Amino acid sequence: MKVFCTRRLPGRALERLSAVHDLETWDERLPPPPEELLARAPELHGLLTLLTEKVDADLLAAAPSLRAVSNYAVGVDNVDVEAATARGIPVGNTPEVLTESTADLAVGLMLAIGRRIVEGDAYVRRGEWRTWEPDLLLGHDLHDATVGIVGFGRIGRAVARRCKGFGCEVLHTGRGGGTPLDELLERSDFVTLHAPLTPATRGLIDADALGHMKPTAYLINTARGPMVDSDALARALHEGQIAGAALDVTDPEPLPADHALLEAPALVVVPHIGSAARATRERMADMAVDNLIAGLAGERMPNCANPEAYGAS
Ligand code: DGY
């Protein structure tokens, strides 16, 4: 069957896919433009996408033979899952395998911003370091801090385990309850986001939410950029309303070079690398390929974001 994969993937998983299907891979560094996807859609049976591609209702409508979509990510907010379900198209994703890598990065970002690691590196490289000084680059400890985890699924729990190892008090809020969000924001020294992007979580951390945080607190986002109102965050950082932020994800992504956030003090920003450990990305590729092969065979995907698609159409 005709399959399109929107980028080369680490490891050898795509070799397995091309052994059983007619695979074309987009070899550019940047994503295929939407028109390119639309032009290819009519003949496709399978689509393996990244979070950078929008698989919307228009694209699905242009692909009458499409049988399966496999997303190389745990999040599927780039896919119109409802429209896929209505067509009986299963949408695969890659949960669990990236949980620990993403949790590692979240804790790394807490330390990076709290202990001013990136700032220190830049200071030394600029040749400004003269001597050990009692008040040079003073920051805040992670150990014994109160960490507020927003979204208590697999990744949120993995962050909680790590923070308990640091002797932190851990608060959480999520679909299953926990501490009310306002109270969590008011009490936490580090607020870290781990919820999926949904209509309920889009813009969750807005000016009002930031206003509930302590002036000494840090915001960490390794979930999805649009959970945070970027303009409100830039204002809060410029006005010293919170102590800092460390972001793996942003809105928009990437941030344009002249975005107010990049001018803000006390900000660490990295390019959406939560799952970017070689072994993790190779396992994600294997999972994405396994999902697509199963979907094309009309079998249950090992990891499917919309199992109800199997009963539809
Ligand atoms: C995901 O999987 O959703 C991450 O954001 C990228 O690995």
Residues whose N, C-alpha, C, O or C-beta is under 5 A from the ligand:
A	BS01	DGY	Y72 A73 V74 G75 A223 S275
